Amino acid sequence: MNKGDLIAQIVDDTGMSKAQANAALNSFTNAVSKALIRGDKVTIVDFGTFSVFVRSERVGRNPQKKDDESKITIPAKRVAKFKAGKELSLNL
């Protein structure tokens, strides 16, 4: 399912216009994004939790090369994480 499919499903379920469904979905994704940028968690009961996870710095290498010169340092970064809620997990 992509964004267009999700908008079509919202239109079918709610009777909203396509423009209204698109605006609602964009509002939701922007709100979640802003909260994650601030470092907050977003919990939707029975669906799941969006949170920020910090990946530590690590050393990576090209698996096709065996020498030590192919090693590079991959910097630490923050990534979005989703954990499915109990209700969603039971229905998968």
GIJORA-V489783 format. One record per helix or strand. SS is the DSSP state (alpha for helix, beta for strand). FROM is the first residue (numbers start at 0). LEN is the number of residues. If there is no record, write none. Layout:
BEGIN
ss:SS from:FROM len:LEN
ss:SS from:FROM len:LEN
END
This chain:
BEGIN
ss:alpha from:2 len:12
ss:alpha from:17 len:21
ss:beta from:41 len:3
ss:beta from:47 len:8
ss:beta from:57 len:4
ss:alpha from:67 len:3
ss:beta from:70 len:4
ss:beta from:76 len:8
ss:alpha from:85 len:6
END
